Amino acid sequence: MNELKNLIKGRLWLPGDAGFDEARTPWNLSVNQPVAAVVEATGADDVAATVGYAALHGLTVTAQASGHGAVAAEGVILLRTHLMDGVEIADGVARVGAGAKWGEVLAAAGPLGLTGLAGSSPVVSVAGYTLGGGVGWFGRKYGLASSRVLAADVVDAAGARARVTAESDPELFWALRGGGGDFVVVTGLEFALDPAPVLYGGRVTWPLERAPEVLAAYREVTARAPEELTVWFDLMKFPGAPGFVAIDCTYLGEHPGELLRPFDAIGGTISDSRAVLPVADLGSICAEPTDPTPGAGRVELLTGLDDAVADVLLADPIDPLISVQVRHLGGALSRPSGGAAGRFTEPYLAYMVGAPLPGTAERMDALSKALVPHTSGRKPYTMLHPGEQAAAAFDASALARLRDLKRARDPHGVIRANYPVLGA
Ligand SMILES: Cc1cc2nc3c(=O)[nH]c(=O)nc-3n(C[C@H](O)[C@H](O)[C@H](O)COP(=O)(O)OP(=O)(O)OC[C@H]3O[C@@H](n4cnc5c(N)ncnc54)[C@H](O)[C@@H]3O)c2cc1C
């Protein structure tokens, strides 16, 4: 593996090197990555050299920008792309490097009256999120992040560089829009931004006892929400602190008028951060940790949010989970995305997050099981968690298409996504 060092401009870490452990540690600190080597790529040439080297020596490469979606990547060459973090915007189109984070894109797009289709965290990478679909704040109005991809600069499984568009390589282009990172390594992405000249949003919190009222109001508000309005419901409990219930919202406009009135009628709020806010501050609404953190999660797509689902969500204390979030989907997310992610016909999703403590997995299992009658069984690819399979993210025809493409383009398995499409 030492000869790889001479082929790249970036750093190579091998087991035993000082700094190897730090270099192989992902953002999600609960995931151990016993990799064979870590390459810190400085650009597309380093990526091509690394993949070419792996192809020649029968090795496997996993690209990783941040490690938010990390799984135990045993024996692979971990290709860290965080240094490739360029962001350029021109004519409503963003061109970003494989390591760019959403917060950087939003900071550049906001002053132009534009936004990208980012999710809750400003430090998730655009590449990993978008390749998996990307269920974000403005999905109801504008769709999945993957639907906005216009072109990708890639390195294929033989180590050759290419630019992929709908015209140059329709099948790969389709796969890159939501099918994950199993086919090529992306070195740069081009995607259309969407209008957000004025943005309103924030979080309102109440003591946990108010949860039944807040959930009732949530059902009422989301039942008639226009696509410009997105509201998420959260039950939250940090260790050693009292639990609380919250709603997080964004509205593509100056003010949502009466649309949020059912929440205002509840009273007894602990905090209310709702205001007109810069697009650049979108990532602060949910106040998620930005520094590396250990975490475990689970997602379920809900077929409805009726009394029976509300009863399940409110039945037991959420501990030892930290949060149970319900996201309102629908709108453009329910329409075809033009890529492998397809569309989400489910109107809501439930996202559970906990520290990897004793009891967390059992609590998530119990909640998932209780929700089963109200779930579709499908999961967004970006929200899969260690132990789950890519097959859960796609309908049968999309999965077959992705598997055919994988066999055709990477027959020796040189590139491996966190959730490989040929997995069980
Ligand atoms: C705090 C938090 C908040 C989140 N919020 C949301 C949300 O609102 N909406 C949502 O949809 N998801 C959300 N996610 C999930 C997140 O989108 C996925 O974990 C995503 O895979 C993270 O991408 P990343 O590149 O930052 O992570 P990484 O772990 O670096 O990458 C994940 C995978 O993406 C692929 N990949 C990354 N870069 C490349 C590349 N250059 N070429 C090819 N493949 C590549 C690889 O298969 C890699 O294993 C969240 C996750 C966390 C931890």
The ligand as an ORCA input file, in Angstrom:
! r2SCAN-3c Opt
* xyz 0 1
  C     -27.197     14.890     12.445
  C     -27.698     14.296     11.156
  C     -28.726     14.954     10.473
  C     -29.213     14.415      9.273
  N     -30.248     15.056      8.630
  C     -30.733     14.538      7.477
  C     -31.823     15.152      6.800
  O     -32.363     16.169      7.233
  N     -32.259     14.591      5.645
  C     -31.681     13.479      5.109
  O     -32.106     13.013      4.057
  N     -30.634     12.878      5.739
  C     -30.172     13.377      6.904
  N     -29.137     12.753      7.539
  C     -28.535     11.574      6.931
  C     -27.421     11.981      5.969
  O     -27.968     12.635      4.846
  C     -26.683     10.729      5.501
  O     -26.039     10.138      6.612
  C     -25.672     11.048      4.406
  O     -25.198      9.842      3.874
  C     -24.540     11.865      4.949
  O     -23.678     12.212      3.922
  P     -22.167     12.587      4.276
  O     -21.430     12.624      3.001
  O     -22.155     13.759      5.168
  O     -21.751     11.311      5.119
  P     -20.600     10.254      4.811
  O     -20.687      9.250      5.915
  O     -19.317     10.952      4.596
  O     -21.042      9.569      3.459
  C     -22.143      8.693      3.444
  C     -22.066      7.849      2.191
  O     -22.285      8.672      1.058
  C     -21.533      8.174     -0.029
  N     -20.620      9.215     -0.478
  C     -20.187     10.292      0.193
  N     -19.379     11.023     -0.593
  C     -19.308     10.389     -1.777
  C     -18.637     10.634     -2.994
  N     -17.873     11.707     -3.175
  N     -18.789      9.762     -4.015
  C     -19.559      8.652     -3.873
  N     -20.225      8.374     -2.748
  C     -20.091      9.238     -1.708
  C     -20.757      6.969      0.446
  O     -21.492      5.782      0.125
  C     -20.724      7.183      1.941
  O     -20.602      5.957      2.665
  C     -28.640     13.241      8.744
  C     -27.621     12.588      9.440
  C     -27.161     13.103     10.633
  C     -26.088     12.343     11.375
*
